[in-house]
Amino acid sequence: MAKILIVDDERGIREVLTSILQKKGYETSSAGDIKSAENLLLNENFDVALVDMLLPDGDGKTLIPLAQKKLTNVVMISGHATLSSAVEAVKMGAFDFLEKPLDREKILIVIQNALRETELKRKSEPQIVFVSQKMKIVLEIAEKYARSKEPVLILGETGSGKEILARFIHRLSSNSKGPFVAVNCAAIPSELAESELFGHSKGAFTGAVESRKGKFLSADGGTLLLDEIGDLPFALQAKLLRVIEEGKATPVGSDKEVKLDVRILAATNSDLEEMAKKGKFREDLYYRISGLKIEMPPLRERKEDIPALAEHFLKEGCQNEGWEYIEPPKHFFEKLKEFEWRGNIRELKREMTRLLLFSEGKLDLKILDEIKAKKSDSSGLKNARIESESQKIIDVLKETKGNVKKATEILKISRSNLYEKMRTYKINPDYFREEK
């Protein structure tokens, strides 16, 4: 069921709109001023907001940025607005503008169109769900950074939501109309990394049967996220630095520079500063990308967000499976706070999905207890296995002097599997390569 927020200082208009929308099956909440509307937007998730232009405590347009953060489409309404103020609202991100007196049929058509766009947005842009003050501060910083063209370094543990934050910055940036391209630097074989990032011309090397744009050119006019940038081959870091500083790139096998308009975002769960001190990451590149830094806090440091996130994932899962969502008891969400959630948001989403599937949408809390018990009983064994496996990979990389291809042959696993394990255990093969 779609949820609509109505913001108008006239009680009669709020009641009329509530009646119209509820008769059509929509869930509604209402507010008479900006402060009340802000509290509702922060603590609940709305699909569309109908907002009056003139409110007792300010201009209704000031709610647009907050609504955008929550992927809520805003329809402005007013009986006194000029054409210029309507245009300004749309430029700020409002979906549409309606003049008073409001026409019932037009309201419903605009709401329907706004809902359709909201659904498309949320399919392509994961929603940032939060109620905590800590996340509010993170998003306020991200919003400021979004206005800049400078690179941003996003820090945080695996599964904490670094890519979602990167998409948020992109959405609020001047490059938002362009593409958002994410590349996992840890998953790119070192011998193909330059071609993958900067592209290549036809015949540049064996197997290059046609030209390829590469990630930078694919992101032209938009944003490029370099995820796990600490795993980028050392030899390629100098070229990346030059591209960031000059805004130009040369594809492999070509002598022609290509001018680029790309906003660079980088993400890592490694300590790049320490790596730079040890010579494992270029110091000049580190300082170039870390001028604007922001950290996604782990879930254990914002436990008040767990209920909201869990509810979001449960509703999403029910919708995907075609089940009716049944509100769980409050102690269900309190129970979730007892978990450590070492895998952060990613782990929480996985467990909520499992819980739904095992209980077929009925949320049997006994299954949650079983999951918790299983986690508790197996934690020691799991940690021992992780330590053993990571040490084995380190030993083989030492033996092969960081040669990933040879390491895969010894370990008898695929290259992609090894790269995934190295990313998980924060192992950089460059550490084991001999200095040249």
N, C-alpha and C positions, 0 to 999 in steps of 0.2 A: 504494500500500500504506500503510495507516494505521500510525502509529508511536506506541507506548505506552511511557511511562516508569514503572518500578516502583520505589518507594522504601520499603524496609522493612529494619530492622536484623537481621531473622532470615533467614539465608542460605537455609534450607529453604523459607520462604514465597516468597522471590524466585525460587527455582528452579522451584517448583510453578507459580507464576503465569506465568513465562516459558514453560514447557512448554505450559500451557493455551492461551496467547495465540498462540504460534508455530504450534501445530497448526491454529489457525483462520486462519492466513495473515498475522497481524500481525507487524510488525517491533518488537522490544523492546530497551530498554536498562534497566539497573538501577543503583541506588545504595543504600548502606547508611546514609547520614547526610545531613543537610541541606546541608552544604558541597559534597559530591559532586553532589547533586541540583541545586544552584544552578548549578554549572559546566556540567552537562549542559543545563539549561534555557536558559542564556545562549548556549551555543555550538551547539545543535541545535534543530530545530523538532519538537515533539511534538504529537500531536492530543489525547491524553488522558494524564493522570498519575494513577496509583494511589499514594496517599501514606498511610503509617502515621501515626497521630496522635502516638505517643510514639517519638521517635528519640534516639539517644545524645547529640546535641548540641543538642537543643531540641524545640520543639513543631512538628510537621509542618504545622500551619496557617499557619506563617510563609511557606511556599512559595506560598500561594494568590495573593498580589499579583503575584509575579514570573510565575507561570503565566498570570495574566490579561493581563499585558502582551503575552505571546506568543500570546494567544487559544487557550490550552490549557485544556481542561476538567479540573478536579480532582475525583477521587473519593476521599474520605477513608476509611481503613479502621482499625479498632481492636478490640481485645478487652477493653479496660478503660474505654472512654469512657462518660460519663454522657449522658443525654438533653440536658442543657443545653449540653455541649460540642459535641454533634452539631448542635444548632440554631445555635450560634455559628459553626461551620464553614460552614454553609449561608448564614448571613447575610454571612459574609466573601466568599462567592462560589463555594463548593464546589458542584459539580453534584449530588452525592449522597453518601450515607454508608453504608458496609457494615460490619456487625459480624463479627468472627471467632468461630468458625471460618467461613471463607468457603465459600459454596456455588458450585460451578462454573457451573451454569446461570444463577444470579442475576448472577454476575460478567459473563458474556457478554452478558446482556440489558442491564445497566447500561452496559457499554462501548459496545454498539451504539447505545444512546440518546444517550450522551455524544458519540459520533462524529457522529451526525446533527446535534446542536446545534452542534458545532464547525464543521461544514461550512456550516451556515446563518450562523453568526457571520462566518466568513471571506468569505462571499459578500457580506455587507452591510458588513463592516468590514475594509478592507485591513490586512494584517498588517505590523507594523513589524519588518523583518528587519535584524539587526545583530549584530556581534561586538565592535565597537570600544568602547574606554573612553569616547571622546568622546560616542557615542550613549547609552551607559549613564548618563552624567552628565545629558544632556539629558532622558532619561526620568525620572530621579530628581527633577529640578526640576519636570517636568510633573506628576508624581504629587503633589508637594506643592501645586502650584497647583490641581490638580483638587479638593482639599478645600475651597478657598475659593469664595466666590460672586462675587468681584471679576472684572472683565474681564481678559483676558490678551491681550497683543500678541505675535503670532508673526512673527518676522522670518526672511527667507531668500530665496535666489535662486529664480527660476522653476524648477519641477520638482524642488525639493529635498525635498518631502514635507510642506509646511505643513498641508495639509488632513488628511493621515493623522495628524499629531501632534494636530491639533484634535479628531479623532475619538477619539484615545487619551485626551485630557483629559476629553472628554464621557463616555467609557465608565467612567472611574473617579470621576466626580463624583456628587453627590447627585441630579443631574437625569438620571442615566443611563437611567432607565426611560422618560423622555420622548423626543420626537423630536430628531433632529439635522438641522438645516436649514442648508444652505450657499448663500450668494448671492454672485455675482461682481459687485462694485460697478462694475467697469470695463465690464461688458457691458450695464448698464441705461441706456437713453436718459435724459438728465437730466430731460426733461419728464415721464417716467413713474416716476422714482425714488421719489418720496414715496408714490405709490399702491402701488408694488411692495413697499416695505418696511412701510408702516403700514396698507395696505388702503384701500378706499373704500366709501362707501355707494352704493346705487342712485341713479342720476341725478346723481351728484356732478359729472360732466363729460360732454361729448359722447362717446357710445360706452359709458358706464358703465350698461349695461342690467341689471346685477345687482350685488349687493354682493360684495366680495372681501375675504378675510381679510388678505392680505399676509403677508410672511415672518415678522414678529414674532409675530403671533397664531398662525401655523402652528407656530412653535417654542415656544409656551407650554407650560411644564412641562418644557422640555428646553433645548437649546443652539442658539444662532444664530451661525454663522460669517460674518463680514463679510469676504470675501476681497477683496484689493486695495482696502482701505479708503481708501487715498490717492487713489483715483479717484472717491470719493463727491462729488457736487456740493457746492460750498462752502456754498450757501444751505441745504442740507439738514442740514449738520453740527450746527447749533444745535439742531434738533429732536431729532437723535439723542442729543446730550448730555443734553437734558432727559429723554428716555425712559430713558436709562441711570441717571440720578440719581433719578428719581421712580418708575420701574417702572410707568409708565402711558403709553399712546399714544392719540392721537385719529385715527381714520381720516379720509381726505380726504372732505369734504362732510358730516361728522357733527359734532355738538356734544357727543357723549358720549365720555368717556374710558374706555378699557378697561384694567383692571388686568392686569399681566403678571408671570409668573414665568419669566424667560428669562435664562440664563447667556450673556453676550456674550463671544465670542472674535473677535479681529480678526487679519488676516494681511496682510502687504505685502512687496514686494521693493523698496520705495522708502524713502528716508531721510525719514521723517515729521518728525523733529526739525528738519532743515534746511528742509523745506517750511513748517513752522510759523514758523520765523524769518523766512522770506521772505513770510509772509502768504498762502501757498497752501493751508494747512491750519490749521484753528482750533487755536490754542495750548491753549485750555482743554480741548478734546476730546482732544488729544494727551496731555496730562498725566493725563486721566481714564482713558484706556485703556492707558497704558503703565506703570502702577504695577507690574504683573507682566509682565516681558518675558522672552522665551525665543527663542533663535535656532537654526534648523535649519542645521547646517553643510553646505556644498556637498560633493558626492561626492569632489572632489579632496582634501579635507581629512580624509577617512575612507576611504582606499583599501582598508584591510583589510576593509571591508564589501562591496566589489565582488564577490568570489567568492560570498559567501552570497546576495547579492541576485540575481546572475546565475543561480545554481543555482535559486533560488526561482522566477524568471521562466521559466526553461527547463522546470522541472517543471510549472508552471502551464500553459504553452503546450502541452506534450505531453498533459496531461490534457484540455485543451480540444479538441485535434485527435484524441484517441483513439489517440495513439502511445505506445509503451513508452518510458520514460525510460532512456537509456543514459548512465551516468556518463562525462563527458568526462575526458581526461587532465589532470593537475594544471597542466601548462604552459599549458593553455587559459585557466584563470582568471588565471594570472600575466600572460598576454598582455593581458587586458582592462585591467589596471592601467596599461598604456602609453597608453591613450586619455585625453584631457582631460575628456571628458564634460561639456561646457559646459551641456548641457541636464539634467545631473544624473540623478536616478533615472528621470525620465520618458524621457530619451534612452536610458538603459541598457535599460529595458524594451522600448522600440521596437526597438532593435537586436537584442536577444535573440529577439524575435518574428520579425523579418525573417530572422535567421540560421536559425531553425527551419524557416520556410516555404521558404526557398531550398534548404535541404539536406534537406527532407522528414524532419525528425526525426533525421537521422544526424550532424548537427553537423560538417560538412565545414569544417575550419579554413582551407582555402584561401579560402573565402568571407569569413571574418573578415579575412584579409589584404587581400582586394579592397576590403572596406568601409573598412578603415583607410587604404589607399592613396588611395581616392576622397576620403575626408575630408581627407587631407593635401594632395592636389592642388588641391582646390576651395576650401580654406579662405580663400586670399587673395581669390579671385573672390567668394566668398560674403560676406566681410566688406565688400568694396567695394559689393556690391549692397545689403547691409543699410544701410550708411552713406548710400548714395544715396537709398534708399527712405525711410528715417527723416527725412532732411533735406527731402525733397519734402513729406512730411506736415507737418513743422514749418512750412515756407514757406507752405503752403496755410492752415494754422490761423492763422498770423500775418495772412494776407490777409483771412481771414473773421472775425478777432477771436474765434477759438475756437468759431465756430458749426459744430457737427458736421454738421448737415444740409446746409449750403452746401458744406462740405468734401467730402462724399460726392459731390455733384453735379459738382464740379470734378475730383475724382480718378476719377470714374466707377466707384466701388466701392460695395458695400452698406454700410449703417450697421454691421451686425454685424461685417463684415470690417474696417472701419476701427477699431472698438473693439478688436478682437482685435490688430490691428497696433499700436495705441497702447499696449495692455497689454504686448505683447512688447518694444517699444522704450522703454517707460517714459515715454511722452509723456502729459502731463495737459493736456487742452484748456483747463482753468481758467486755466492760465498765460497764455493769450493773450486772455482776456476782459478787457474794460475795466472798471476799478473804477467802481462806481456810487455 
